[in-house]
């Protein structure tokens, strides 16, 4: 996430411009307990490494780092009095710092998570870490029951706190508690807390993840870009644009591919009953005429619900590459000889959410869901100058000579050295330096 302590928009822009210019970086590493209590800072400097993000895995964030330690100051013993001692019951936080002229030192956390592997090769120490999700992937062991009607946000907090041991949260405050559990939820002995919590978040159309600070965060699925990547030096970004640097940030030509696998170009949203509508009568009499069957308007002599739930359809525009019209086929028009008739190809996904109780809510949910589905059919990968504040599933915009593209960050790698570049759309393979053995 982008640092939020800028006093002015000018300072924020200066930071973004510095990322696109030649600049020095400093990566610091702090040692913490598994409860995220600070122990100390590692003295040996990071000479190589990277942060990997891949949302296709159950653990989406990982880190690899290599330290130069010729004086053997890094101890592999959690009982060591040394504040920088490492072991598998420790957690590391990597912070990416940039010196911005006129602003100062801007620090941005890029990873927080437990150590998963350690090894020493003479003067080099190699460390691997996994995101904090892994701490919630063990068995719940003690059963946990959460009653029907509990706010889902409270259910997520309770699961991750009582069965995942988490204490640091960034969860929203909903009016009246927000969406609630429709059924009592029981976690058995072998249930994995993190997977259960993410399942609840998905039912709310929200993203649950661990951010770079190590906080369990719940947010709306991003719909607006937080950064713009350019493929050439360009003066197009104006000073009023808060998400773009003034110089190019791409260092390779984007690789763009399209896929129709699991393609959907139409969304059918089924919401709840409109706000303020009268409840459906529970007895057999019609609420308006006193006659007829339960829940139907017999005065119109039609079987229509008294308070029908809201619903609407959302279709990709005709000029879109994946629209029903563009994917349709032509047949001879039976009513007009010598003419053809286009038969559209609707690939429908149904979204049911009883919490959508106004036309505005249904419209927003349908449009956003359709946009997300259409974006998933375009796969883009490229190398760029490092942008340390980006989170998984953030929306970015790619502005190239071939056109503009909205891109959801599902895979990327952030280097921890001066010479590396950021990969977007794929993870760079990790190469580990080894001491050369003379024979």
Order of alpha helices (4+ residues) and beta strands (2+ residues): alpha-beta-beta-beta-beta-beta-beta-beta-beta-alpha-beta-beta-alpha-beta-beta-beta-beta-beta-beta-beta-beta-beta-alpha-beta-beta-beta-beta-beta
